[in-house]
Amino acid sequence: MSVCVRAVVRVLVLQAAWALGGGQVRYSVPEEAKGGTVVGRLAQDLGLEAGEAEARRLRLVSQGRRASVEVSGASGALVVSSRLDREELCGKSAPCALRLEVLLERPLRVFHVEVEVTDINDNAPLFPAATKNLSIAELSLPGSRFPLEGASDADIGANAQLSYTLSPSEHFALDMKSSDDGRKSLFLVLTEGLDRESLAEHRLVLTASDGGRPSLTGTVELVVSVLDANDNAPQFNQSVYKVQVPESAAEGTLVAHVGATDPDEGINHEFSFSIVSSVPASKRDVFSIEPQTGEIRLRGTLDFEEVRLYELQIAARDKGVPPLSGHCEVVVEVSDVNDNAPEVWVTSLSVPVAEDASLGTVVALLSVSDRDSGSNGRVRCAVWPPSPFGLVATFAGSYSLVLREALDRERVSEYEVEVRAEDGGAPPLRASRGLRVPVSDVNDNAPAFAQAVYTVLARENNAAGAELARLWARDPDEAGNGRVSYSVAEGGAGAGAGSGSGSGSGWRPASSYVSVDAESGRLWALQPLDYEELQVLQFEVRAVDAGEPPLCGNATVQLFVVDENDNAPALLPPAGGGPGPWAAGEASVSASASAPGSLWAWAAWGAPAGQVVAKIRAVDADSGYDAWLRYELWEPRGKGPFRVGLYSGEVSTARALEEADGPRQRLLIVVRDHGEPSRSATATLSVSLVEGAEAALAAAGAVSAGAGLRPASGAEGGAAAAAAAAAAAAATNVWLVVAICAVSSLFLLAVVLYGASRWAPRAAVLSGPGPATLVCASEVGSWSYSQRQSRSLCVADGAGKSDLMVFSPNCPPPPGPAPKETPQEPPALLDTVSATRPPVAP
């Protein structure tokens, strides 16, 4: 319990001492202390816990000279690191204090420590010379005083308080006087008259003892020569001369002019001046005196910061025998001039500075000093540029560089700061110190895409893994804060949405179609795209940086699938969808490029050119130019009896049919689209050539039975051949009956011709039950229906039926020469149609 109480009391006393001392810790250590001597428990006095000094890097900051002390890292104690010589550090100045700055990190704090180096008696008094020669006239009266040059002691205080003793002598004694300013003057006093004949030379020992414990001594031997006759020494006008000289005085400057008189006459009256001694002794050569005139001039340079006061002992020595001397003292005071520029040190620098650092954050600690004194040593500091940093004075000569305005690394990533110091001299001297303050990045910027919406065109049937586009988002932050990763955020499409059927197989996310590279932003296709399945895919791509917390930005991608010619034309089934009744004149069959279909149709011999025999219907799943179909007659080539409409698919007679054309014509029809490369499908049409009456009967039977042109299987082909043979036999029988029974035959023939006139004109033309439509896509991809033309066919009394309808496409003509297709309606057909409904010109 008592230990805790003592600790608390110690902390309170330390805090009180800290507050009263203005934030300084003071220690004292004797000079010449051995290395490792503990000056003070600095960490404990600063209130640090055990181990905290090393963890927070407690250390000293040097200000340009060796401190001779250091902080022990383990214990936090202030110990002696090298030899401490008070006389080397401070000279005669008292007290001798080392002012140190102690830094403590995390958080950054600065403490001022003052270590006083106390003097020990390690310097003995020292006389300028080991022997001092004095000449004293034998006529000198008792009580005559002869000045002696005292000893000097480099120590201070009591250790430098000198006392003098003279070896026993019946003729001389020692006298010491103190002046008003504390200086001591030493004199050798003659107590009894001298007799040169009895003793021409006196040897005395002058001992100087200091006030140290133990006391140290120094001696000088005084050799006194007794001179004869010349009994008057020169006398100075003043015993003490005081002058003031600026430290900037040039060499040869007149410092003082001393004068003396000698009442003797003759050669004993002549004298010369000399400088006997100076304090400090090492600066004796700084001044010189003219022996004849007594002018004291400057021979060296003065430095107020090094020596502020000189004491010169001047002697005037006559030429008598023996010569006599008079003495005076010249005190030279050096005045300060502004010859030292300020000095700026950076004692601590905490960089880089985070761009979100709070105002008032300490960036650096600086120390400013000027060796001059007075107004010449008063320093003003400023920082340039004035923002975003400023200076705050902490202690005398100490400043903190603090943050005054908010930082933005994206605007300025590094500052070149200059701390400028100016003293108060006239003219003022200036100094500066440059600092480089980098700004560290924080994640304060979200990635931003170059555009909010990206439009991407991709051809269908692309390879899986093909690159579709490259997205890029900019993040002005650096390192991880500016490293962007990409991902598909959301979006999708309904499968089959591009077909327009409205019956897709469900919604599919965009990630099943595309993916984005997380690092490069490249947009890849995961699978081949099908225009017939998907035409537009819209989704969002998200860019996320690697900061903490991460920031993100989005962009919308609209992917348009561009159609390619990947579907061959497909031949359509009959308009009714099955084997129901077909209208005569239209042939429909499904076929492919590898398995062409076969059709049967009938045509009468003698049919005129331009009569429509059948119509081929096909469709292409592609769009635009790729879905525009054309029909070509592949076989037979050359001048055959039939032709095919280039874009209508109508099979018509190219000329009048003749018996030389044979009983049957096999046509191979190729349906091609306009893609590159083009795709095609083929259909085979078998056209049976029969007599007009048989063709009419076949057409009538087809209408009544509800059967039109059928695909030619093996059984149906045999039935057709048998029907043809039976028709030929019936024709022979008719002619025989006509020969036997003319009247009956004529009557029967009239009936037959009447029926033929009613049913035979377009018995070979096939038609579906409803209108046929040719759909064409323009090059720009939009569907169009235009220039509708219809052809009506009447096969019985009553209103006409629109069995065959052709829509001309609103499409540009295919490259190459325009096809020459000008089908002509046969006159009989035109007459028949005009009897029911006026025809529409194609």
C-alpha positions in Angstrom: 0.0 0.0 0.0 2.8 2.4 0.9 4.5 1.7 -2.4 1.4 2.7 -4.3 1.0 5.9 -2.2 4.6 6.8 -2.9 4.1 6.2 -6.7 1.0 8.4 -6.7 2.7 11.1 -4.8 5.7 10.9 -7.2 3.4 11.3 -10.2 1.6 14.3 -8.7 4.9 15.9 -7.8 6.2 15.2 -11.3 3.1 16.7 -12.9 3.4 19.8 -10.7 7.1 20.2 -11.5 6.3 19.7 -15.2 3.6 22.4 -15.2 5.8 24.8 -13.2 8.8 24.1 -15.4 7.0 24.9 -18.6 7.2 21.3 -19.9 10.9 20.8 -19.2 12.8 18.0 -17.4 16.0 19.1 -15.7 19.0 16.9 -14.7 22.5 17.5 -13.7 25.6 15.5 -14.2 29.2 16.2 -13.3 31.6 16.6 -16.0 34.0 13.8 -16.8 31.3 11.3 -15.8 32.1 7.9 -17.2 30.2 6.5 -20.2 27.1 4.7 -19.2 26.5 6.9 -16.1 22.8 7.3 -15.6 21.9 11.0 -15.8 18.2 10.4 -14.9 15.4 8.0 -15.4 13.8 9.8 -18.3 11.1 7.3 -19.2 9.9 7.1 -15.6 10.0 10.9 -15.1 7.9 11.3 -18.3 5.3 9.0 -16.8 6.0 6.0 -19.2 5.3 2.4 -18.2 7.9 -0.3 -18.4 8.8 -1.1 -22.0 6.7 1.8 -23.3 9.8 3.9 -24.0 11.2 1.3 -26.4 7.8 0.7 -28.0 7.2 4.4 -28.6 10.8 5.0 -29.8 11.8 7.4 -27.1 14.9 9.2 -28.5 16.9 12.4 -28.5 17.0 14.8 -31.4 20.3 16.5 -32.0 20.5 20.2 -33.0 23.8 20.3 -34.7 26.3 19.4 -32.0 27.2 16.2 -30.2 25.0 15.9 -27.1 27.3 13.4 -25.3 24.2 11.8 -23.8 21.7 9.3 -25.2 18.6 7.4 -24.2 18.9 3.8 -23.3 16.4 1.9 -25.5 15.6 -0.8 -23.0 15.3 1.2 -19.7 14.5 4.6 -21.1 17.2 6.1 -18.9 19.3 9.1 -20.0 22.9 8.0 -19.9 26.3 9.4 -20.7 27.5 8.3 -24.1 30.8 10.1 -24.4 33.2 12.3 -22.5 31.7 15.3 -20.9 34.0 18.3 -20.7 32.3 21.3 -19.3 35.1 23.6 -20.4 34.9 22.3 -24.0 31.1 22.6 -24.1 30.5 25.9 -22.4 33.9 27.5 -21.7 33.5 30.0 -18.8 29.7 30.2 -19.2 27.7 29.3 -16.1 25.6 27.4 -15.8 26.5 24.9 -18.5 23.2 23.4 -19.7 22.6 21.0 -22.6 19.1 21.7 -24.0 17.8 18.6 -25.6 14.6 17.6 -27.4 13.1 14.2 -26.7 10.7 12.7 -29.2 8.0 10.2 -28.3 6.0 8.6 -31.1 2.5 7.1 -31.3 1.3 9.8 -30.7 4.0 12.2 -31.5 5.1 14.3 -28.6 8.1 16.4 -27.9 9.7 17.1 -24.5 12.5 19.5 -23.7 15.2 18.2 -21.4 17.9 20.3 -19.9 21.0 18.6 -18.6 23.3 20.8 -16.5 26.9 19.8 -16.6 28.3 20.7 -13.2 31.9 21.6 -12.8 34.5 19.5 -11.0 37.9 20.7 -10.1 39.8 19.1 -13.0 41.9 22.1 -14.0 44.7 23.5 -12.0 45.5 27.2 -12.0 47.9 28.1 -14.9 50.2 31.0 -15.2 51.1 32.4 -18.6 54.8 31.4 -18.1 56.8 29.3 -15.7 59.1 32.2 -15.0 58.4 35.8 -14.6 61.3 38.4 -14.7 61.0 41.6 -12.8 63.4 44.5 -12.7 63.1 46.8 -9.6 65.3 49.8 -9.0 67.2 49.7 -5.9 66.0 53.1 -5.0 62.4 51.9 -5.0 60.8 52.9 -1.8 59.1 50.4 0.5 55.5 50.1 -0.4 56.2 50.2 -4.1 53.7 48.0 -6.0 54.6 45.9 -9.0 51.6 44.3 -11.0 51.8 40.6 -11.5 49.9 38.6 -14.1 47.6 36.2 -12.3 46.9 32.7 -13.1 43.8 31.4 -15.0 41.6 28.5 -14.2 39.4 26.9 -16.8 36.9 25.8 -14.1 34.1 28.0 -12.8 32.6 28.9 -9.5 34.4 27.9 -6.4 36.8 25.7 -8.4 37.9 28.9 -10.2 38.2 31.1 -7.0 42.0 31.6 -6.8 44.1 32.5 -3.9 47.7 33.4 -4.0 50.6 32.8 -1.7 54.2 34.0 -2.0 57.2 32.2 -0.7 58.6 33.8 2.4 60.6 36.9 1.7 61.8 39.8 3.9 61.7 42.3 1.1 58.5 41.4 -0.7 54.8 40.7 0.0 51.8 39.9 -2.0 48.8 42.2 -2.3 45.5 41.5 -4.2 42.7 44.0 -4.8 39.3 43.5 -6.3 37.7 46.1 -8.6 34.0 47.1 -8.6 33.3 44.8 -11.5 34.7 41.8 -9.7 38.1 41.6 -11.3 41.1 40.9 -9.1 44.5 42.6 -9.5 47.7 41.1 -8.1 50.6 43.1 -7.0 54.1 42.4 -5.6 54.7 44.9 -2.8 58.2 46.0 -1.7 58.2 45.9 2.1 61.8 46.9 2.7 64.4 48.8 0.7 66.6 46.9 -1.7 70.3 46.8 -1.7 71.6 45.6 -5.0 75.1 45.2 -3.5 73.9 42.8 -0.9 71.5 40.9 -3.1 71.1 41.7 -6.8 68.5 39.1 -7.6 65.6 37.8 -5.6 63.9 34.5 -6.6 60.4 34.1 -5.3 57.7 31.4 -5.9 54.1 32.6 -6.5 51.6 29.9 -5.8 48.0 30.0 -7.0 45.4 27.7 -5.3 41.8 27.2 -6.4 38.8 26.7 -4.2 38.2 23.1 -5.2 38.2 20.1 -3.0 40.9 18.9 -3.1 42.5 22.2 -4.1 44.8 22.3 -7.1 47.8 24.7 -7.4 49.9 26.3 -10.0 53.2 28.1 -9.5 55.4 30.7 -11.3 58.9 31.7 -10.4 59.4 35.4 -9.9 62.9 36.5 -10.7 63.4 40.0 -9.3 66.5 41.9 -10.6 67.5 45.0 -8.6 68.4 47.9 -10.8 70.4 50.8 -10.0 69.7 54.6 -10.5 66.6 54.8 -12.6 64.1 55.4 -9.9 61.0 56.6 -11.9 58.8 54.4 -14.0 56.5 55.6 -16.7 53.0 56.4 -15.6 49.9 55.9 -17.7 47.2 58.6 -18.0 44.6 56.0 -17.0 44.9 52.8 -15.1 42.0 51.2 -17.0 40.9 51.9 -20.6 37.5 50.7 -21.7 36.6 50.6 -25.4 33.8 49.0 -27.5 34.5 47.5 -31.0 31.9 45.9 -33.4 32.7 42.3 -34.3 32.6 43.4 -38.0 35.6 45.7 -37.6 38.2 45.2 -40.3 41.8 44.4 -39.8 43.9 47.5 -38.9 41.0 49.2 -37.2 42.2 51.5 -34.4 40.9 50.1 -31.1 42.4 52.4 -28.5 45.2 54.9 -27.9 47.1 54.8 -24.6 49.5 57.4 -23.2 52.1 57.5 -20.4 54.7 59.9 -19.0 58.1 59.5 -17.2 59.4 62.3 -15.0 63.0 61.1 -15.5 65.3 62.8 -18.0 67.6 61.6 -20.6 67.5 58.0 -21.6 65.5 57.1 -18.5 62.7 59.3 -19.9 62.3 57.4 -23.1 60.0 54.4 -23.0 58.0 52.1 -25.4 54.7 50.3 -25.2 54.0 46.6 -25.3 51.2 44.2 -24.7 52.2 42.1 -21.7 49.3 39.7 -21.5 45.7 39.2 -22.7 42.6 37.3 -21.5 41.9 35.0 -23.1 45.5 34.1 -23.6 44.8 32.2 -26.8 43.6 35.5 -28.5 46.7 37.5 -27.7 47.6 37.9 -31.4 44.3 39.6 -32.2 45.6 43.0 -31.2 48.9 44.8 -31.7 50.3 48.1 -30.2 52.5 50.7 -31.8 55.6 50.8 -29.4 56.2 54.5 -29.9 52.7 56.0 -30.2 50.6 53.5 -28.0 48.0 52.9 -30.7 46.3 49.6 -30.3 45.1 48.2 -33.6 43.1 45.1 -34.7 45.2 42.3 -36.3 42.7 39.5 -36.5 38.9 39.0 -36.7 36.4 39.4 -33.9 33.5 37.1 -33.3 31.0 38.1 -30.7 29.6 34.6 -30.5 33.0 33.3 -29.6 34.6 35.9 -27.3 32.7 38.9 -26.1 35.4 40.6 -23.8 39.2 41.0 -24.1 41.4 42.2 -21.3 44.9 43.5 -22.3 47.7 44.4 -19.9 49.8 47.2 -21.4 53.3 48.0 -20.2 55.3 51.2 -20.8 59.0 50.5 -20.3 61.7 53.2 -20.2 65.2 53.0 -21.5 66.9 53.7 -18.2 69.3 51.4 -16.5 67.7 49.5 -15.2 64.6 50.2 -17.2 61.4 50.9 -15.3 57.8 50.0 -16.4 54.4 51.4 -15.9 51.2 49.3 -16.5 47.6 49.8 -17.4 44.7 47.7 -18.4 42.7 48.0 -21.7 39.2 46.3 -21.6 37.9 45.7 -25.2 34.1 44.9 -25.3 33.0 43.3 -28.6 29.5 44.4 -29.8 27.3 42.2 -31.8 26.4 42.7 -35.5 23.9 40.7 -37.5 26.4 38.4 -39.2 24.7 35.0 -38.6 21.8 33.8 -40.6 19.1 31.8 -38.8 19.4 28.0 -38.8 16.4 25.7 -39.3 16.4 22.0 -38.4 13.8 19.5 -39.0 13.7 17.4 -35.8 10.9 15.1 -36.9 8.9 14.5 -40.1 5.8 12.3 -40.2 5.0 11.6 -43.8 3.1 10.6 -45.9 0.0 12.4 -44.7 -3.3 10.8 -45.3 -5.6 12.9 -47.5 -8.3 12.5 -44.9 -6.1 13.7 -42.1 -7.9 16.0 -39.7 -7.1 19.7 -39.4 -4.4 20.4 -36.8 -2.5 17.2 -37.6 1.2 17.6 -36.8 3.3 16.9 -39.9 6.8 18.0 -38.7 8.7 19.5 -35.8 11.2 22.2 -36.4 13.8 24.0 -34.4 15.0 27.5 -35.3 18.0 29.3 -33.8 20.3 32.3 -34.5 23.7 32.7 -32.9 23.4 36.4 -32.8 22.0 38.2 -29.7 19.4 40.8 -29.0 17.2 41.8 -32.0 19.7 40.2 -34.3 18.9 36.8 -32.7 15.1 37.1 -32.7 13.7 35.0 -35.5 10.4 35.1 -37.3 9.2 32.0 -39.2 6.7 31.5 -41.9 5.7 28.6 -44.3 5.4 28.9 -48.0 3.0 28.3 -49.7 0.7 29.5 -46.9 -1.8 26.6 -47.5 -2.6 23.9 -46.7 0.1 23.9 -43.9 0.9 26.4 -41.2 3.4 26.9 -38.3 2.5 26.8 -34.6 5.1 27.9 -32.1 5.4 25.4 -29.2 8.5 26.6 -27.3 11.1 29.2 -27.8 12.8 28.3 -31.0 10.5 25.3 -31.6 7.7 25.1 -34.1 5.2 22.5 -35.4 4.1 22.2 -39.0 0.4 21.5 -38.8 -2.4 20.9 -41.4 -4.6 23.9 -41.9 -6.8 22.9 -44.9 -8.2 19.6 -46.1 -6.1 17.6 -48.6 -7.1 15.9 -51.9 -4.5 13.5 -53.3 -6.2 13.4 -56.6 -5.7 17.1 -57.0 -2.2 17.4 -55.4 -0.3 14.3 -54.6 2.8 15.9 -53.1 3.6 19.3 -51.6 7.0 21.0 -51.6 6.9 23.1 -48.4 9.4 25.7 -47.6 9.9 27.0 -44.0 11.4 30.5 -44.1 13.2 32.1 -41.2 14.2 35.8 -40.9 16.0 37.5 -38.0 15.4 41.0 -36.7 18.7 42.5 -37.8 19.2 45.4 -40.1 19.5 44.3 -42.8 17.7 41.0 -41.9 19.3 37.7 -42.7 17.2 34.8 -44.0 17.3 31.0 -44.2 14.9 28.4 -45.4 14.4 24.6 -45.2 12.5 22.6 -47.8 10.2 19.7 -46.9 8.7 17.2 -49.2 5.2 16.1 -47.9 3.6 13.3 -49.9 -0.1 12.7 -49.5 -1.2 9.1 -49.1 -4.4 7.9 -50.7 -7.7 6.9 -49.2 -10.6 5.4 -51.0 -12.8 8.4 -51.6 -13.5 8.0 -55.4 -15.9 5.4 -56.9 -15.1 3.9 -60.3 -16.8 5.8 -63.1 -17.5 4.4 -66.6 -16.7 6.5 -69.6 -20.3 6.3 -70.7 -23.5 5.3 -68.9 -24.8 3.1 -71.7 -22.7 0.9 -74.0 -24.2 -0.3 -77.3 -22.5 -3.6 -78.5 -23.2 -5.3 -81.8 -22.4 -9.0 -82.0 -22.9 -11.3 -84.9 -24.8 -14.5 -84.2 -23.1 -17.9 -84.3 -20.0 -16.3 -82.7 -17.5 -18.6 -81.1 -17.8 -19.3 -77.4 -15.3 -17.1 -75.6 -15.2 -14.5 -78.4 -14.5 -10.9 -77.2 -17.5 -8.7 -77.7 -16.4 -5.4 -76.3 -14.1 -3.9 -73.7 -15.5 -1.8 -70.9 -13.4 0.6 -68.8 -14.1 2.4 -65.6 -11.7 5.1 -64.3 -10.9 5.4 -60.6 -8.5 8.3 -59.8 -7.4 6.7 -56.5 -4.1 4.7 -56.4 -3.0 1.2 -55.6 -5.8 -1.0 -54.2 -8.2 2.0 -54.0 -7.9 2.5 -57.7 -7.7 -1.2 -58.7 -11.1 -2.0 -60.4 -12.7 -5.3 -60.8 -15.7 -5.9 -63.1 -18.7 -8.2 -62.9 -22.1 -8.7 -64.5 -24.6 -7.2 -62.1 -28.0 -7.9 -63.4 -30.1 -8.3 -66.6 -31.3 -11.0 -68.8 -33.7 -12.0 -71.5 -36.5 -14.5 -72.2 -35.4 -17.4 -74.3 -37.0 -17.1 -77.7 -37.7 -13.5 -77.2 -36.1 -12.7 -80.6 -38.5 -14.9 -82.5 -41.5 -12.8 -81.9 -43.7 -15.8 -81.1 -44.2 -14.7 -77.5 -43.8 -18.3 -76.2 -40.2 -18.4 -74.9 -38.9 -21.1 -72.6 -38.4 -18.7 -69.7 -36.2 -15.9 -68.5 -32.5 -16.5 -68.6 -29.9 -14.3 -66.7 -27.4 -12.3 -68.7 -24.6 -14.2 -67.0 -25.6 -17.3 -69.0 -24.9 -15.5 -72.2 -21.9 -13.2 -71.4 -19.2 -12.8 -68.8 -16.8 -9.9 -68.1 -13.2 -10.3 -67.2 -12.7 -9.1 -63.6 -9.4 -7.3 -64.3 -9.5 -6.1 -67.9 -13.2 -5.4 -68.4 -13.3 -7.5 -71.6 -16.8 -8.7 -72.4 -16.8 -12.4 -73.5 -19.5 -14.5 -75.0 -20.1 -17.7 -73.1 -22.0 -19.4 -75.9 -22.8 -18.8 -79.5 -25.6 -16.3 -80.0 -28.6 -17.1 -82.1 -30.5 -14.1 -83.6 -33.6 -16.3 -84.1 -33.5 -16.9 -80.3 -32.2 -13.6 -78.9 -32.1 -10.3 -80.6 -31.4 -7.8 -77.7 -29.8 -8.5 -74.3 -29.7 -5.6 -71.8 -27.7 -6.0 -68.5 -25.6 -3.9 -66.1 -21.9 -4.2 -65.5 -20.6 -3.2 -62.1 -17.1 -1.9 -61.4 -15.9 -2.2 -57.8 -12.6 -1.0 -56.4 -10.4 -2.8 -53.9 -10.6 0.0 -51.2 -11.9 -0.3 -47.7 -14.8 0.1 -47.8 -15.2 -0.7 -51.5 -16.9 1.8 -53.8 -18.7 0.8 -57.1 -20.1 2.2 -60.3 -22.5 0.8 -62.8 -23.0 1.0 -66.6 -25.8 -0.4 -68.8 -24.8 -2.6 -71.8 -27.2 -3.1 -74.6 -26.1 -6.1 -76.7 -27.7 -6.3 -80.2 -27.3 -9.6 -82.0 -26.7 -9.1 -85.7 -28.3 -11.7 -88.0 -26.2 -13.9 -90.3 -27.3 -16.2 -93.0 -27.3 -19.4 -91.0 -30.7 -20.8 -92.1 -31.5 -22.4 -95.4 -34.9 -21.8 -97.1 -37.5 -24.3 -95.9 -40.3 -25.4 -98.3 -43.7 -25.0 -96.7 -46.3 -27.7 -96.4 -49.7 -27.3 -98.1 -51.7 -24.4 -97.0 -54.3 -26.6 -95.3 -51.6 -28.3 -93.3 -52.6 -31.8 -94.5 -54.0 -33.9 -97.3 -57.3 -32.0 -97.5 -58.8 -30.7 -100.6 -56.4 -28.4 -102.5 -57.4 -25.8 -105.0 -56.1 -26.6 -108.4 -53.0 -24.6 -109.5 -50.9 -24.6 -106.3 -48.2 -27.0 -105.4 -46.8 -27.1 -101.9 -44.2 -29.5 -100.5 -41.7 -29.4 -97.7 -38.1 -30.1 -98.8 -34.5 -29.5 -97.7 -31.2 -29.1 -99.4 -30.3 -32.7 -98.8 -33.7 -34.4 -99.5 -35.6 -32.6 -102.2 -39.4 -33.3 -102.3 -41.4 -34.5 -105.3 -44.6 -33.1 -106.7 -47.1 -34.1 -109.4 -48.9 -31.7 -111.6 -50.9 -31.9 -114.8 -50.7 -29.7 -117.9 -52.6 -30.0 -121.1 -50.9 -30.3 -124.5 -51.3 -27.1 -126.4 -51.4 -25.0 -123.2 -50.2 -21.5 -124.2 -47.1 -19.8 -122.9 -47.4 -18.2 -119.5 -50.0 -20.6 -118.1 -49.3 -21.2 -114.4 -48.8 -24.9 -113.6 -47.8 -24.8 -109.9 -46.5 -22.5 -107.2 -43.6 -23.3 -104.9 -43.9 -21.9 -101.3 -40.8 -21.5 -99.0 -39.7 -19.4 -96.0 -36.3 -18.5 -94.5 -36.0 -18.1 -90.7 -33.3 -15.4 -91.2 -34.2 -11.7 -91.5 -33.4 -8.9 -93.8 -31.5 -9.6 -97.0 -30.8 -13.1 -95.8 -34.5 -14.0 -95.9 -35.2 -12.6 -99.4 -35.7 -15.7 -101.6 -35.4 -16.3 -105.3 -36.4 -19.4 -107.3 -34.4 -20.9 -110.1 -35.1 -23.8 -112.5 -32.1 -26.0 -112.2 -33.2 -28.9 -114.4 -33.9 -29.0 -117.3 -31.5 -26.3 -118.4 -31.7 -24.5 -121.6 -34.9 -23.9 -123.5 -37.3 -26.1 -121.6 -41.1 -25.9 -121.8 -41.4 -24.5 -118.3 -40.0 -21.6 -116.3 -40.1 -20.4 -112.6 -40.9 -16.9 -111.4 -37.7 -15.5 -109.9 -39.3 -14.2 -106.8 -42.9 -15.6 -107.0 -42.1 -19.3 -107.2 -44.8 -19.8 -109.9 -44.1 -22.6 -112.4 -45.6 -21.6 -115.7 -45.2 -22.6 -119.3 -42.4 -20.9 -121.2 -44.0 -21.8 -124.6 -46.9 -23.7 -125.9 -46.7 -27.4 -124.9 -46.3 -29.9 -127.7 -46.6 -33.6 -128.0 -42.8 -33.7 -128.7 -42.3 -32.6 -125.1 -43.2 -36.1 -124.0 -45.8 -37.4 -121.5 -43.9 -36.1 -118.5 -41.5 -33.4 -117.5 -39.3 -33.5 -114.4 -38.4 -30.1 -113.0 -35.7 -29.5 -110.3 -36.3 -26.2 -108.7 -33.7 -24.5 -106.4 -34.8 -21.9 -103.8 -31.9 -19.6 -102.7 -31.7 -16.7 -100.3 -29.6 -13.6 -100.8 -27.1 -14.2 -97.9 -23.3 -14.4 -98.2 -22.8 -17.2 -98.8 -26.3 -18.1 -100.0 -28.2 -21.2 -98.8 -30.6 -23.1 -100.8 -33.3 -25.9 -100.9 -34.5 -28.0 -103.8 -37.9 -29.4 -104.8 -38.7 -31.8 -107.6 -41.9 -31.3 -109.7 -43.2 -33.9 -112.0 -45.6 -32.5 -114.6 -47.7 -35.0 -116.6 -48.7 -33.8 -120.1 -52.1 -35.1 -121.1 -54.8 -34.2 -123.6 -56.9 -31.2 -122.8 -60.1 -33.4 -122.1 -58.2 -35.7 -119.8 -56.6 -32.8 -118.1 -60.0 -31.3 -117.5 -61.4 -34.6 -116.2 -58.4 -35.0 -114.0 -58.8 -31.5 -112.7 -62.5 -32.0 -112.2 -61.9 -35.3 -110.4 -59.3 -33.6 -108.2 -61.8 -30.8 -107.3 -64.7 -33.2 -106.6 -62.5 -35.6 -104.7 -60.8 -32.9 -102.8 -57.3 -33.9 -103.9 -54.9 -31.7 -105.8 -51.3 -32.3 -106.8 -49.8 -35.0 -104.6 -46.3 -36.0 -103.8 -45.4 -38.8 -106.2 -45.0 -42.0 -104.2 -44.5 -45.4 -106.0 -48.2 -46.6 -105.7 -49.6 -43.2 -106.8 -47.3 -43.1 -109.8 -48.7 -46.5 -111.0 -52.3 -45.4 -110.5 -51.6 -42.3 -112.5 -50.1 -44.4 -115.3 -53.1 -46.8 -115.3 -55.5 -43.8 -115.4 -53.7 -42.4 -118.4 -53.9 -45.8 -120.3 -57.7 -46.1 -119.4 -58.2 -42.6 -120.8 -56.6 -43.5 -124.1 -58.7 -46.6 -124.4 -61.9 -44.6 -123.6 -60.9 -42.1 -126.4 -60.6 -44.9 -128.9 -64.0 -46.3 -127.9 -65.6 -42.9 -128.3 -64.3 -42.6 -131.8 -65.7 -46.1 -132.6 -69.0 -45.2 -131.2 -69.0 -42.0 -133.2 -68.4 -44.0 -136.3 -71.2 -46.4 -135.6 -73.6 -44.1 -134.1 -73.0 -40.7 -135.5 -76.0 -39.1 -134.0 -75.4 -40.5 -130.6 -71.7 -39.7 -130.8 -72.4 -36.2 -131.9 -74.8 -35.7 -129.1 -72.4 -37.2 -126.6 -69.5 -35.2 -128.0 -71.5 -32.0 -127.6 -72.2 -32.9 -124.0 -68.6 -33.6 -123.4 -67.4 -30.4 -125.1 -69.9 -28.4 -123.1 -68.5 -29.8 -119.9 -65.0 -29.3 -121.0 -65.7 -25.7 -121.8 -66.9 -25.2 -118.2 -64.1 -27.0 -116.3 -61.0 -27.2 -118.4 -59.5 -23.7 -118.9 -57.1 -23.7 -115.7 -57.4 -27.3 -114.7 -53.6 -27.5 -114.3 -53.3 -24.6 -111.9 -53.0 -25.4 -108.2 -54.2 -23.1 -105.5 -54.4 -23.3 -101.7 -57.5 -22.5 -99.8 -56.3 -19.1 -98.6 -54.1 -16.2 -99.7 -50.4 -16.8 -100.1 -48.1 -14.1 -98.8 -44.5 -13.4 -99.8 -42.8 -11.7 -96.8 -39.5 -9.9 -97.5 -37.2 -8.1 -95.2 -35.6 -4.9 -96.3 -31.9 -4.3 -95.9 -32.5 -2.2 -92.8 -34.1 -5.1 -91.0 -37.8 -4.0 -90.9 -40.7 -6.1 -92.4 -42.7 -4.5 -95.2 -45.9 -5.3 -97.1 -46.5 -3.3 -100.2 -47.7 -3.3 -103.8 -50.3 -6.0 -103.2 -51.5 -7.5 -106.4 -54.1 -10.3 -106.6 -55.2 -12.6 -109.4 -58.6 -14.2 -109.1 -59.5 -17.5 -110.8 -63.1 -18.5 -111.5 -63.8 -22.2 -111.9 -67.6 -22.2 -111.7 -70.6 -20.0 -111.8 -70.8 -17.6 -109.0 -68.5 -15.2 -107.3 -64.8 -15.4 -108.0 -62.3 -16.9 -105.4 -59.0 -15.3 -104.6 -57.1 -18.6 -104.9 -53.7 -17.1 -105.9 -52.4 -13.9 -104.3 -48.9 -12.6 -104.9 -47.4 -9.8 -102.8 -44.6 -8.0 -104.5 -41.8 -7.3 -101.9 -40.7 -3.8 -101.1 -37.1 -4.8 -101.4 -34.3 -3.6 -103.5 -33.7 -5.7 -106.6 -30.9 -8.3 -106.3 -27.5 -7.5 -107.7 -27.0 -8.2 -111.4 -29.3 -7.8 -114.4 -33.0 -7.7 -113.6 -34.9 -10.9 -114.5 -37.0 -10.7 -117.6 -40.2 -12.2 -116.5 -43.3 -11.0 -118.2 -45.8 -13.8 -118.0 -48.8 -13.5 -120.3 -52.2 -14.7 -119.4 -53.7 -17.0 -122.1 -56.6 -15.5 -124.0 -59.0 -18.3 -123.0 -58.1 -17.6 -119.3 -58.5 -13.9 -119.7 -61.8 -14.3 -121.4 -63.1 -16.6 -118.7 -61.9 -14.3 -115.9 -63.5 -11.3 -117.6 -66.8 -13.1 -117.6 -66.8 -13.2 -113.8 -64.5 -10.4 -112.4 -62.3 -7.9 -114.1 -58.7 -9.1 -113.9 -56.1 -7.1 -112.1 -53.1 -6.4 -114.2 -49.9 -7.8 -112.6 
